[in-house]
Amino acid sequence: MSEPPSKRRRVELSLEDKIKLIKESEMFPKPTLNILSEKYRVGKSTIGDIVRK
């Protein structure tokens, strides 16, 4: 039998990090969600949620 998948580690971004992330997402050329998610070590959907709000 294969091993169960490991749980993802919870990552909390500070307010400062979220502000930086939003400013970076508005830069030109616009970075992809994939690039931002790798930089901040959070999921793409998390990046999308932060940028949309």
ABEGO torsion letter per residue (X at the ends): XBBBBBBBBBBBBBAAAAAAAAAAAABOBBBBAAAAAAAAGBBAAAAAAAAAX
